[in-house]
Amino acid sequence: MTLMPFQEQVAGLDAVALARRLIGANLLVRGAGGIIIETEAYGQDDPASHSFRGPTPRNASMFGPTGHAYIYRSYGIHLCLNVVARPGEAVLIRALTPQVGLELMQMRRGSPFLCSGPGRLTQALGIRPEDDGAPFDATDFSITLPSTTAELLVGPRIGISKAKDLPWRFGLAGAGGLSRPFPR
């Protein structure tokens, strides 16, 4: 039995649906990775989204193929890893439970806090600016969706000033290592 490529599995999903679907997925980047436990959705008509004003050289990957990486630098410091949904929509990977390549992640981070936050996660995984636009279907850069639907936490996005009340942040219920707690 041949598995359908990741891009085909997520084709047609908007950012919110993809953000929900990615919870519980396995993310692997060059020998390091784990289970995605927190995501945030950003739509094209969303004033908090990089795509809100249309395509630019900086956000071009956000308008590229579904199931590819959109990587940007936040505040000029940390890289952030996103998965492109429909054109102009993406899902920020906020946290994962590390499972593979723990020593490698610890070496990269130099801290016991490995993947609880988008900047920590990209540093632990060794995400590079040149990964922008890469498909998530290679041996060393992949996402494998879970076979069952995870129990989700839902809340407003964090770290933004526009459209911050939209309930487009999702987490794996019961997971430790989220970037921040969800409201009760």
Beta strands, then each sheet from edge to edge (+ up, - down):
strand 1: 26-29
strand 2: 32-42
strand 3: 69-74
strand 4: 78-84
strand 5: 90-100
strand 6: 137-138
strand 7: 141-144
strand 8: 152-155
strand 9: 169-172
sheet 1: 3+ 4- 5+ 2- 1+ 7- 6+
sheet 2: 3+ 4- 5+ 2- 9+ 8-
end
